[in-house]
């Protein structure tokens, strides 16, 4: 895989529909902490707020001229939380690990005041766990839950 072909570009208003398609992907909803299906109306309101929020930065992962994933930063002070996904048709090809590495570099270039990156991952999401671990993140937290039947 050539890294020249694989790059992040800043999202524009034209990305509203591709992000809507990706956000309701079955695995994306399963792995999200709020798993409800998102309506287009909700998405439009969310997108408009997000794209105009200086504390958020949305990028699209491009393989040459083809969009294959997304990563979004939500910044608070010197910390940034990372939300990301890879298009279903190209999962399992290594792009998840690549996108985490690329966003680490991008933050150093564009947001040098950010000192800590955070990824919140469900225990069942082994692929995402591996993407963070291979990019030298450390596991700092585990949450245990008991649900009454
Ligand atoms: C998580 C996600 C981004 C990973 O992207 P990907 O391109 O499929 O991941 P990669 O191909 O880079 O694989 C990363 C590692 O996970 C492993 N892996 C991939 N799919 C896996 C699966 N279904 N189960 C277990 N391991 C898996 C790979 O073998 C690789 O491990 P290795 O490098 O140690 O061999 C992608 O599955 C996705 O978009 N999921 C839905 C959204 C999501 O979960 N986002 C993250 C929220 S925290």
Backbone and ligand atoms as CSV (ligand in chain L), in Angstrom:
chain,resi,resn,atom,element,x,y,z
A,1,UNK,N,N,0.846,-1.195,0.000
A,1,UNK,CA,C,0.000,0.000,0.000
A,1,UNK,C,C,0.888,1.255,0.000
A,2,UNK,N,N,0.709,2.117,-1.016
A,2,UNK,CA,C,1.509,3.336,-1.074
A,2,UNK,C,C,0.866,4.439,-0.251
A,3,UNK,N,N,1.655,5.081,0.619
A,3,UNK,CA,C,1.117,6.127,1.474
A,3,UNK,C,C,0.820,7.412,0.726
A,4,UNK,N,N,1.428,7.593,-0.512
A,4,UNK,CA,C,1.122,8.784,-1.307
A,4,UNK,C,C,-0.334,8.751,-1.735
A,5,UNK,N,N,-0.790,7.536,-2.052
A,5,UNK,CA,C,-2.167,7.390,-2.508
A,5,UNK,C,C,-3.152,7.566,-1.357
A,6,UNK,N,N,-2.698,7.197,-0.167
A,6,UNK,CA,C,-3.580,7.238,0.988
A,6,UNK,C,C,-3.337,8.532,1.752
A,7,UNK,N,N,-4.371,9.377,1.848
A,7,UNK,CA,C,-4.167,10.648,2.550
A,7,UNK,C,C,-5.476,11.134,3.161
A,8,UNK,N,N,-5.345,12.063,4.113
A,8,UNK,CA,C,-6.528,12.672,4.719
A,8,UNK,C,C,-6.762,14.025,4.069
A,9,UNK,N,N,-7.999,14.323,3.792
A,9,UNK,CA,C,-8.347,15.692,3.383
A,9,UNK,C,C,-9.449,16.186,4.320
A,10,UNK,N,N,-9.498,17.495,4.503
A,10,UNK,CA,C,-10.516,18.107,5.351
A,10,UNK,C,C,-11.892,17.912,4.707
A,11,UNK,N,N,-12.892,17.575,5.505
A,11,UNK,CA,C,-14.250,17.417,4.967
A,11,UNK,C,C,-14.809,18.768,4.538
A,12,UNK,N,N,-15.709,18.742,3.542
A,12,UNK,CA,C,-16.397,19.957,3.076
A,12,UNK,C,C,-17.906,19.697,3.184
A,13,UNK,N,N,-18.725,20.737,2.963
A,13,UNK,CA,C,-20.179,20.524,2.999
A,13,UNK,C,C,-20.650,19.442,2.022
A,14,UNK,N,N,-19.865,19.180,0.956
A,14,UNK,CA,C,-20.258,18.145,-0.013
A,14,UNK,C,C,-20.171,16.730,0.561
A,15,UNK,N,N,-19.535,16.574,1.713
A,15,UNK,CA,C,-19.373,15.239,2.303
A,15,UNK,C,C,-20.566,14.828,3.167
A,16,UNK,N,N,-21.585,15.668,3.228
A,16,UNK,CA,C,-22.711,15.374,4.124
A,16,UNK,C,C,-23.345,14.010,3.832
A,17,UNK,N,N,-23.510,13.661,2.564
A,17,UNK,CA,C,-24.221,12.421,2.251
A,17,UNK,C,C,-23.371,11.169,2.459
A,18,UNK,N,N,-22.094,11.268,2.139
A,18,UNK,CA,C,-21.252,10.082,2.349
A,18,UNK,C,C,-21.115,9.801,3.848
A,19,UNK,N,N,-21.037,10.862,4.643
A,19,UNK,CA,C,-20.950,10.659,6.098
A,19,UNK,C,C,-22.257,10.084,6.630
A,20,UNK,N,N,-23.379,10.477,6.031
A,20,UNK,CA,C,-24.668,9.913,6.458
A,20,UNK,C,C,-24.715,8.413,6.139
A,21,UNK,N,N,-24.250,8.060,4.950
A,21,UNK,CA,C,-24.241,6.647,4.559
A,21,UNK,C,C,-23.379,5.847,5.533
A,22,UNK,N,N,-22.206,6.360,5.852
A,22,UNK,CA,C,-21.285,5.616,6.716
A,22,UNK,C,C,-21.788,5.535,8.154
A,23,UNK,N,N,-22.451,6.598,8.627
A,23,UNK,CA,C,-22.819,6.603,10.050
A,23,UNK,C,C,-23.878,5.549,10.365
A,24,UNK,N,N,-24.702,5.196,9.380
A,24,UNK,CA,C,-25.733,4.191,9.644
A,24,UNK,C,C,-25.327,2.783,9.226
A,25,UNK,N,N,-24.065,2.604,8.876
A,25,UNK,CA,C,-23.551,1.261,8.621
A,25,UNK,C,C,-23.758,0.424,9.896
A,26,UNK,N,N,-24.124,-0.853,9.715
A,26,UNK,CA,C,-24.481,-1.700,10.862
A,26,UNK,C,C,-23.376,-1.762,11.921
A,27,UNK,N,N,-22.151,-2.012,11.487
A,27,UNK,CA,C,-21.021,-2.132,12.435
A,27,UNK,C,C,-20.719,-0.802,13.127
A,28,UNK,N,N,-20.859,0.280,12.384
A,28,UNK,CA,C,-20.598,1.607,12.967
A,28,UNK,C,C,-21.595,1.857,14.101
A,29,UNK,N,N,-22.876,1.550,13.871
A,29,UNK,CA,C,-23.880,1.750,14.925
A,29,UNK,C,C,-23.615,0.807,16.103
A,30,UNK,N,N,-23.293,-0.458,15.793
A,30,UNK,CA,C,-23.006,-1.441,16.859
A,30,UNK,C,C,-21.864,-0.978,17.752
A,31,UNK,N,N,-20.847,-0.401,17.137
A,31,UNK,CA,C,-19.642,-0.030,17.891
A,31,UNK,C,C,-19.716,1.360,18.509
A,32,UNK,N,N,-20.789,2.090,18.195
A,32,UNK,CA,C,-20.955,3.432,18.770
A,32,UNK,C,C,-21.524,3.300,20.185
A,33,UNK,N,N,-21.236,4.277,21.040
A,33,UNK,CA,C,-21.761,4.220,22.411
A,33,UNK,C,C,-23.244,4.579,22.422
A,34,UNK,N,N,-23.667,5.387,21.467
A,34,UNK,CA,C,-25.098,5.631,21.275
A,34,UNK,C,C,-25.461,4.945,19.955
A,35,UNK,N,N,-26.133,3.785,20.047
A,35,UNK,CA,C,-26.282,2.921,18.875
A,35,UNK,C,C,-27.539,3.165,18.041
A,36,UNK,N,N,-28.324,4.187,18.373
A,36,UNK,CA,C,-29.589,4.353,17.637
A,36,UNK,C,C,-29.344,4.747,16.171
A,37,UNK,N,N,-30.259,4.323,15.307
A,37,UNK,CA,C,-30.160,4.678,13.888
A,37,UNK,C,C,-30.436,6.172,13.738
A,38,UNK,N,N,-29.649,6.816,12.899
A,38,UNK,CA,C,-29.731,8.276,12.774
A,38,UNK,C,C,-30.569,8.660,11.548
A,39,UNK,N,N,-31.548,9.531,11.751
A,39,UNK,CA,C,-32.374,9.974,10.615
A,39,UNK,C,C,-31.605,11.039,9.830
A,40,UNK,N,N,-32.010,11.255,8.580
A,40,UNK,CA,C,-31.330,12.264,7.757
A,40,UNK,C,C,-31.504,13.658,8.364
A,41,UNK,N,N,-32.676,13.905,8.927
A,41,UNK,CA,C,-32.946,15.215,9.540
A,41,UNK,C,C,-31.986,15.455,10.713
A,42,UNK,N,N,-31.825,14.447,11.549
A,42,UNK,CA,C,-30.889,14.556,12.679
A,42,UNK,C,C,-29.469,14.805,12.169
A,43,UNK,N,N,-29.111,14.074,11.108
A,43,UNK,CA,C,-27.758,14.166,10.565
A,43,UNK,C,C,-27.473,15.581,10.051
A,44,UNK,N,N,-28.447,16.160,9.367
A,44,UNK,CA,C,-28.265,17.504,8.791
A,44,UNK,C,C,-27.995,18.518,9.911
A,45,UNK,N,N,-28.762,18.432,10.986
A,45,UNK,CA,C,-28.586,19.355,12.113
A,45,UNK,C,C,-27.200,19.141,12.730
A,46,UNK,N,N,-26.855,17.858,12.948
A,46,UNK,CA,C,-25.557,17.520,13.529
A,46,UNK,C,C,-24.400,18.004,12.633
A,47,UNK,N,N,-24.522,17.749,11.310
A,47,UNK,CA,C,-23.443,18.071,10.383
A,47,UNK,C,C,-23.193,19.582,10.347
A,48,UNK,N,N,-24.273,20.333,10.305
A,48,UNK,CA,C,-24.165,21.787,10.224
A,48,UNK,C,C,-23.443,22.342,11.463
A,49,UNK,N,N,-23.803,21.782,12.619
A,49,UNK,CA,C,-23.161,22.245,13.864
A,49,UNK,C,C,-21.683,21.830,13.875
A,50,UNK,N,N,-21.435,20.582,13.494
A,50,UNK,CA,C,-20.073,20.023,13.547
A,50,UNK,C,C,-19.113,20.785,12.619
A,51,UNK,N,N,-19.550,21.030,11.372
A,51,UNK,CA,C,-18.643,21.606,10.376
A,51,UNK,C,C,-18.300,23.068,10.721
A,52,UNK,N,N,-19.170,23.695,11.528
A,52,UNK,CA,C,-18.923,25.092,11.935
A,52,UNK,C,C,-18.323,25.213,13.334
A,53,UNK,N,N,-18.014,24.073,13.936
A,53,UNK,CA,C,-17.492,24.072,15.302
A,53,UNK,C,C,-15.962,24.058,15.256
A,54,UNK,N,N,-15.327,25.095,15.792
A,54,UNK,CA,C,-13.861,25.169,15.723
A,54,UNK,C,C,-13.197,24.134,16.634
A,55,UNK,N,N,-13.980,23.514,17.521
A,55,UNK,CA,C,-13.410,22.469,18.381
A,55,UNK,C,C,-13.534,21.078,17.768
A,56,UNK,N,N,-14.089,21.007,16.553
A,56,UNK,CA,C,-14.169,19.712,15.880
A,56,UNK,C,C,-13.485,19.813,14.518
A,57,UNK,N,N,-12.916,18.714,14.086
A,57,UNK,CA,C,-12.268,18.684,12.768
A,57,UNK,C,C,-12.579,17.340,12.127
A,58,UNK,N,N,-13.208,17.405,10.971
A,58,UNK,CA,C,-13.622,16.185,10.263
A,58,UNK,C,C,-12.735,15.982,9.037
A,59,UNK,N,N,-12.183,14.798,8.904
A,59,UNK,CA,C,-11.358,14.457,7.742
A,59,UNK,C,C,-11.937,13.243,7.030
A,60,UNK,N,N,-11.640,13.177,5.732
A,60,UNK,CA,C,-12.027,12.029,4.912
A,60,UNK,C,C,-10.733,11.329,4.493
A,61,UNK,N,N,-10.713,10.005,4.646
A,61,UNK,CA,C,-9.551,9.225,4.188
A,61,UNK,C,C,-9.745,8.926,2.709
A,62,UNK,N,N,-8.758,9.347,1.903
A,62,UNK,CA,C,-8.841,9.163,0.458
A,62,UNK,C,C,-7.816,8.121,0.018
A,63,UNK,N,N,-8.251,7.213,-0.839
A,63,UNK,CA,C,-7.322,6.308,-1.512
A,63,UNK,C,C,-7.272,6.828,-2.944
A,64,UNK,N,N,-6.215,7.546,-3.292
A,64,UNK,CA,C,-6.185,8.384,-4.511
A,64,UNK,C,C,-7.386,9.318,-4.471
A,65,UNK,N,N,-8.334,9.154,-5.420
A,65,UNK,CA,C,-9.473,10.083,-5.419
A,65,UNK,C,C,-10.754,9.438,-4.874
A,66,UNK,N,N,-10.599,8.308,-4.172
A,66,UNK,CA,C,-11.785,7.591,-3.673
A,66,UNK,C,C,-11.893,7.723,-2.150
A,67,UNK,N,N,-13.039,8.218,-1.639
A,67,UNK,CA,C,-13.199,8.303,-0.183
A,67,UNK,C,C,-13.435,6.921,0.410
A,68,UNK,N,N,-12.618,6.534,1.400
A,68,UNK,CA,C,-12.769,5.177,1.962
A,68,UNK,C,C,-12.937,5.176,3.476
A,69,UNK,N,N,-12.940,6.348,4.112
A,69,UNK,CA,C,-13.116,6.358,5.566
A,69,UNK,C,C,-13.183,7.770,6.097
A,70,UNK,N,N,-13.442,7.866,7.384
A,70,UNK,CA,C,-13.547,9.190,8.006
A,70,UNK,C,C,-12.960,9.143,9.403
A,71,UNK,N,N,-12.426,10.306,9.799
A,71,UNK,CA,C,-11.950,10.441,11.181
A,71,UNK,C,C,-12.272,11.857,11.648
A,72,UNK,N,N,-12.789,11.941,12.872
A,72,UNK,CA,C,-13.197,13.249,13.410
A,72,UNK,C,C,-12.568,13.457,14.783
A,73,UNK,N,N,-12.094,14.674,14.980
A,73,UNK,CA,C,-11.519,15.047,16.268
A,73,UNK,C,C,-12.509,15.921,17.006
A,74,UNK,N,N,-12.666,15.651,18.280
A,74,UNK,CA,C,-13.410,16.571,19.144
A,74,UNK,C,C,-12.423,17.035,20.197
A,75,UNK,N,N,-12.095,18.332,20.126
A,75,UNK,CA,C,-11.018,18.849,20.976
A,75,UNK,C,C,-11.569,19.590,22.187
A,76,UNK,N,N,-10.905,19.341,23.311
A,76,UNK,CA,C,-11.286,20.014,24.552
A,76,UNK,C,C,-9.975,20.351,25.249
A,77,UNK,N,N,-9.645,21.644,25.276
A,77,UNK,CA,C,-8.351,22.020,25.846
A,77,UNK,C,C,-7.230,21.397,25.045
A,78,UNK,N,N,-6.371,20.634,25.747
A,78,UNK,CA,C,-5.225,20.025,25.066
A,78,UNK,C,C,-5.469,18.545,24.728
A,79,UNK,N,N,-6.747,18.121,24.816
A,79,UNK,CA,C,-7.062,16.720,24.493
A,79,UNK,C,C,-7.970,16.635,23.267
A,80,UNK,N,N,-7.811,15.569,22.508
A,80,UNK,CA,C,-8.691,15.349,21.350
A,80,UNK,C,C,-9.205,13.920,21.376
A,81,UNK,N,N,-10.525,13.785,21.283
A,81,UNK,CA,C,-11.101,12.447,21.172
A,81,UNK,C,C,-11.254,12.098,19.691
A,82,UNK,N,N,-10.955,10.847,19.357
A,82,UNK,CA,C,-10.959,10.404,17.961
A,82,UNK,C,C,-12.148,9.485,17.703
A,83,UNK,N,N,-12.905,9.796,16.651
A,83,UNK,CA,C,-13.973,8.912,16.181
A,83,UNK,C,C,-13.631,8.583,14.731
A,84,UNK,N,N,-13.673,7.335,14.347
A,84,UNK,CA,C,-13.277,7.005,12.976
A,84,UNK,C,C,-13.986,5.750,12.490
A,85,UNK,N,N,-14.022,5.602,11.181
A,85,UNK,CA,C,-14.560,4.372,10.596
A,85,UNK,C,C,-14.000,4.214,9.187
A,86,UNK,N,N,-14.038,2.978,8.742
A,86,UNK,CA,C,-13.575,2.642,7.396
A,86,UNK,C,C,-14.769,2.072,6.637
A,87,UNK,N,N,-14.893,2.448,5.377
A,87,UNK,CA,C,-16.004,1.978,4.549
A,87,UNK,C,C,-16.010,0.444,4.510
A,88,UNK,N,N,-17.218,-0.107,4.651
A,88,UNK,CA,C,-17.390,-1.563,4.772
A,88,UNK,C,C,-16.647,-2.356,3.683
A,89,UNK,N,N,-16.673,-1.838,2.447
A,89,UNK,CA,C,-16.106,-2.592,1.319
A,89,UNK,C,C,-14.587,-2.760,1.414
A,90,UNK,N,N,-13.915,-1.940,2.245
A,90,UNK,CA,C,-12.445,-2.051,2.322
A,90,UNK,C,C,-11.957,-2.310,3.755
A,91,UNK,N,N,-12.842,-2.839,4.610
A,91,UNK,CA,C,-12.379,-3.182,5.966
A,91,UNK,C,C,-11.470,-4.408,5.912
A,92,UNK,N,N,-10.606,-4.498,6.900
A,92,UNK,CA,C,-9.728,-5.665,6.989
A,92,UNK,C,C,-8.539,-5.586,6.038
A,93,UNK,N,N,-8.291,-4.407,5.437
A,93,UNK,CA,C,-7.174,-4.245,4.488
A,93,UNK,C,C,-6.042,-3.425,5.100
A,94,UNK,N,N,-6.159,-3.075,6.371
A,94,UNK,CA,C,-5.090,-2.309,7.012
A,94,UNK,C,C,-5.365,-0.812,7.112
A,95,UNK,N,N,-6.465,-0.329,6.513
A,95,UNK,CA,C,-6.709,1.123,6.498
A,95,UNK,C,C,-7.068,1.683,7.876
A,96,UNK,N,N,-7.657,0.850,8.737
A,96,UNK,CA,C,-7.989,1.316,10.095
A,96,UNK,C,C,-6.723,1.707,10.847
A,97,UNK,N,N,-5.706,0.849,10.769
A,97,UNK,CA,C,-4.428,1.168,11.404
A,97,UNK,C,C,-3.806,2.408,10.775
A,98,UNK,N,N,-3.927,2.508,9.441
A,98,UNK,CA,C,-3.337,3.651,8.718
A,98,UNK,C,C,-4.003,4.974,9.095
A,99,UNK,N,N,-5.332,4.970,9.225
A,99,UNK,CA,C,-6.033,6.242,9.474
A,99,UNK,C,C,-5.668,6.785,10.862
A,100,UNK,N,N,-5.483,5.890,11.823
A,100,UNK,CA,C,-5.093,6.350,13.169
A,100,UNK,C,C,-3.680,6.959,13.110
A,101,UNK,N,N,-2.795,6.324,12.353
A,101,UNK,CA,C,-1.435,6.871,12.193
A,101,UNK,C,C,-1.457,8.225,11.483
A,102,UNK,N,N,-2.287,8.339,10.444
A,102,UNK,CA,C,-2.356,9.595,9.685
A,102,UNK,C,C,-2.936,10.734,10.520
A,103,UNK,N,N,-3.938,10.436,11.353
A,103,UNK,CA,C,-4.525,11.521,12.144
A,103,UNK,C,C,-3.540,11.966,13.238
A,104,UNK,N,N,-2.746,11.019,13.751
A,104,UNK,CA,C,-1.708,11.417,14.718
A,104,UNK,C,C,-0.764,12.454,14.102
A,105,UNK,N,N,-0.346,12.187,12.853
A,105,UNK,CA,C,0.567,13.123,12.160
A,105,UNK,C,C,-0.121,14.453,11.891
A,106,UNK,N,N,-1.369,14.378,11.408
A,106,UNK,CA,C,-2.124,15.589,11.057
A,106,UNK,C,C,-2.273,16.506,12.266
A,107,UNK,N,N,-2.527,15.920,13.427
A,107,UNK,CA,C,-2.705,16.724,14.645
A,107,UNK,C,C,-1.407,17.468,14.972
A,108,UNK,N,N,-0.284,16.798,14.818
A,108,UNK,CA,C,0.996,17.469,15.109
A,108,UNK,C,C,1.207,18.666,14.193
A,109,UNK,N,N,0.772,18.521,12.922
A,109,UNK,CA,C,0.944,19.629,11.974
A,109,UNK,C,C,-0.050,20.753,12.242
A,110,UNK,N,N,-1.328,20.397,12.439
A,110,UNK,CA,C,-2.385,21.420,12.434
A,110,UNK,C,C,-2.858,21.864,13.805
A,111,UNK,N,N,-2.702,21.005,14.801
A,111,UNK,CA,C,-3.166,21.349,16.159
A,111,UNK,C,C,-2.074,21.002,17.170
A,112,UNK,N,N,-0.921,21.673,17.068
A,112,UNK,CA,C,0.217,21.283,17.918
A,112,UNK,C,C,-0.039,21.473,19.412
A,113,UNK,N,N,-1.105,22.209,19.760
A,113,UNK,CA,C,-1.422,22.385,21.183
A,113,UNK,C,C,-2.047,21.132,21.783
A,114,UNK,N,N,-2.479,20.203,20.938
A,114,UNK,CA,C,-3.063,18.950,21.448
A,114,UNK,C,C,-1.944,18.048,21.974
A,115,UNK,N,N,-2.068,17.633,23.234
A,115,UNK,CA,C,-1.026,16.819,23.858
A,115,UNK,C,C,-1.491,15.389,24.136
A,116,UNK,N,N,-2.805,15.165,24.125
A,116,UNK,CA,C,-3.283,13.804,24.406
A,116,UNK,C,C,-4.428,13.422,23.463
A,117,UNK,N,N,-4.345,12.191,22.925
A,117,UNK,CA,C,-5.408,11.671,22.053
A,117,UNK,C,C,-6.156,10.570,22.802
A,118,UNK,N,N,-7.455,10.546,22.616
A,118,UNK,CA,C,-8.283,9.570,23.331
A,118,UNK,C,C,-9.154,8.812,22.334
A,119,UNK,N,N,-9.167,7.492,22.455
A,119,UNK,CA,C,-10.075,6.659,21.664
A,119,UNK,C,C,-10.911,5.843,22.630
A,120,UNK,N,N,-12.215,5.940,22.542
A,120,UNK,CA,C,-13.091,5.151,23.422
A,120,UNK,C,C,-13.619,3.981,22.618
A,121,UNK,N,N,-13.304,2.774,23.073
A,121,UNK,CA,C,-13.553,1.587,22.263
A,121,UNK,C,C,-14.328,0.557,23.078
A,122,UNK,N,N,-15.407,0.024,22.503
A,122,UNK,CA,C,-16.142,-1.056,23.176
A,122,UNK,C,C,-15.253,-2.302,23.233
A,123,UNK,N,N,-15.397,-3.089,24.314
A,123,UNK,CA,C,-14.557,-4.290,24.478
A,123,UNK,C,C,-14.726,-5.261,23.315
A,124,UNK,N,N,-15.911,-5.268,22.715
A,124,UNK,CA,C,-16.174,-6.209,21.612
A,124,UNK,C,C,-15.485,-5.774,20.309
A,125,UNK,N,N,-14.960,-4.559,20.272
A,125,UNK,CA,C,-14.409,-4.019,19.023
A,125,UNK,C,C,-12.899,-4.289,18.931
A,126,UNK,N,N,-12.596,-5.555,18.638
A,126,UNK,CA,C,-11.187,-5.998,18.616
A,126,UNK,C,C,-10.387,-5.261,17.540
A,127,UNK,N,N,-11.018,-5.039,16.374
A,127,UNK,CA,C,-10.287,-4.394,15.269
A,127,UNK,C,C,-9.824,-2.997,15.689
A,128,UNK,N,N,-10.715,-2.229,16.337
A,128,UNK,CA,C,-10.340,-0.871,16.732
A,128,UNK,C,C,-9.282,-0.904,17.841
A,129,UNK,N,N,-9.421,-1.844,18.766
A,129,UNK,CA,C,-8.408,-2.017,19.826
A,129,UNK,C,C,-7.025,-2.166,19.177
A,130,UNK,N,N,-6.965,-3.018,18.156
A,130,UNK,CA,C,-5.674,-3.279,17.504
A,130,UNK,C,C,-5.169,-2.040,16.747
A,131,UNK,N,N,-6.086,-1.317,16.135
A,131,UNK,CA,C,-5.679,-0.091,15.415
A,131,UNK,C,C,-5.006,0.895,16.372
A,132,UNK,N,N,-5.567,1.050,17.589
A,132,UNK,CA,C,-4.958,1.979,18.550
A,132,UNK,C,C,-3.644,1.404,19.090
A,133,UNK,N,N,-3.644,0.124,19.437
A,133,UNK,CA,C,-2.437,-0.465,20.031
A,133,UNK,C,C,-1.252,-0.403,19.069
A,134,UNK,N,N,-1.510,-0.641,17.779
A,134,UNK,CA,C,-0.382,-0.639,16.833
A,134,UNK,C,C,0.131,0.779,16.569
A,135,UNK,N,N,-0.644,1.781,17.020
A,135,UNK,CA,C,-0.191,3.172,16.907
A,135,UNK,C,C,0.302,3.723,18.246
A,136,UNK,N,N,0.677,2.797,19.130
A,136,UNK,CA,C,1.312,3.148,20.413
A,136,UNK,C,C,0.416,3.876,21.411
A,137,UNK,N,N,-0.906,3.651,21.308
A,137,UNK,CA,C,-1.795,4.137,22.361
A,137,UNK,C,C,-1.676,3.153,23.529
A,138,UNK,N,N,-1.956,3.648,24.751
A,138,UNK,CA,C,-1.954,2.755,25.919
A,138,UNK,C,C,-3.368,2.625,26.442
A,139,UNK,N,N,-3.728,1.416,26.849
A,139,UNK,CA,C,-5.057,1.226,27.433
A,139,UNK,C,C,-5.039,1.780,28.854
A,140,UNK,N,N,-5.993,2.680,29.166
A,140,UNK,CA,C,-5.959,3.339,30.475
A,140,UNK,C,C,-7.216,3.092,31.296
A,141,UNK,N,N,-8.200,2.418,30.742
A,141,UNK,CA,C,-9.511,2.425,31.369
A,141,UNK,C,C,-10.279,1.173,30.986
A,142,UNK,N,N,-11.010,0.563,31.939
A,142,UNK,CA,C,-11.957,-0.490,31.600
A,142,UNK,C,C,-13.226,-0.245,32.376
A,143,UNK,N,N,-14.370,-0.488,31.766
A,143,UNK,CA,C,-15.638,-0.274,32.464
A,143,UNK,C,C,-16.352,-1.615,32.560
A,144,UNK,N,N,-16.842,-1.953,33.750
A,144,UNK,CA,C,-17.572,-3.206,33.929
A,144,UNK,C,C,-19.034,-2.896,34.168
A,145,UNK,N,N,-19.896,-3.692,33.546
A,145,UNK,CA,C,-21.333,-3.448,33.681
A,145,UNK,C,C,-22.037,-4.756,34.013
A,146,UNK,N,N,-23.107,-4.668,34.778
A,146,UNK,CA,C,-23.952,-5.820,35.048
A,146,UNK,C,C,-25.383,-5.414,34.718
A,147,UNK,N,N,-26.039,-6.196,33.871
A,147,UNK,CA,C,-27.407,-5.843,33.482
A,147,UNK,C,C,-28.362,-6.837,34.111
A,148,UNK,N,N,-29.335,-6.389,34.917
A,148,UNK,CA,C,-30.350,-7.275,35.503
A,148,UNK,C,C,-31.255,-7.812,34.396
A,149,UNK,N,N,-31.505,-9.091,34.432
A,149,UNK,CA,C,-32.379,-9.704,33.417
A,149,UNK,C,C,-33.840,-9.478,33.795
L,1,LIG,C1,C,-12.608,-0.464,13.479
L,1,LIG,C2,C,-12.302,-0.251,12.001
L,1,LIG,C3,C,-12.085,1.230,11.730
L,1,LIG,C4,C,-11.024,-1.020,11.666
L,1,LIG,O1,O,-10.681,-0.747,10.340
L,1,LIG,P1,P,-10.086,-1.879,9.380
L,1,LIG,O2,O,-9.555,-1.196,8.196
L,1,LIG,O3,O,-11.096,-2.935,9.180
L,1,LIG,O4,O,-8.909,-2.427,10.304
L,1,LIG,P2,P,-7.493,-3.008,9.821
L,1,LIG,O5,O,-7.676,-3.764,8.540
L,1,LIG,O6,O,-6.490,-1.912,9.871
L,1,LIG,O7,O,-7.221,-4.053,10.973
L,1,LIG,C5,C,-6.724,-3.650,12.227
L,1,LIG,C6,C,-6.435,-4.878,13.035
L,1,LIG,O8,O,-7.666,-5.479,13.455
L,1,LIG,C7,C,-7.729,-6.814,12.981
L,1,LIG,N1,N,-9.105,-7.012,12.568
L,1,LIG,C8,C,-9.721,-6.479,11.495
L,1,LIG,N2,N,-11.019,-6.848,11.482
L,1,LIG,C9,C,-11.196,-7.632,12.569
L,1,LIG,C10,C,-12.308,-8.311,13.115
L,1,LIG,N3,N,-13.511,-8.259,12.530
L,1,LIG,N4,N,-12.144,-9.005,14.257
L,1,LIG,C11,C,-10.942,-9.058,14.864
L,1,LIG,N5,N,-9.839,-8.426,14.404
L,1,LIG,C12,C,-9.982,-7.724,13.263
L,1,LIG,C13,C,-6.755,-6.902,11.844
L,1,LIG,O9,O,-6.282,-8.210,11.681
L,1,LIG,C14,C,-5.682,-5.948,12.305
L,1,LIG,O10,O,-4.886,-6.565,13.282
L,1,LIG,P3,P,-3.313,-6.812,13.073
L,1,LIG,O11,O,-2.761,-5.568,12.461
L,1,LIG,O12,O,-2.830,-7.072,14.440
L,1,LIG,O13,O,-3.267,-7.944,12.137
L,1,LIG,C15,C,-13.443,-0.780,11.070
L,1,LIG,O14,O,-13.674,-2.114,11.384
L,1,LIG,C16,C,-14.732,0.005,11.197
L,1,LIG,O15,O,-14.955,0.982,10.486
L,1,LIG,N6,N,-15.601,-0.437,12.135
L,1,LIG,C17,C,-16.861,0.273,12.392
L,1,LIG,C18,C,-16.633,1.616,13.078
L,1,LIG,C19,C,-15.769,1.500,14.307
L,1,LIG,O16,O,-15.794,0.521,15.032
L,1,LIG,N7,N,-14.983,2.551,14.536
L,1,LIG,C20,C,-14.107,2.649,15.685
L,1,LIG,C21,C,-14.855,3.132,16.871
L,1,LIG,S1,S,-13.785,3.172,18.296
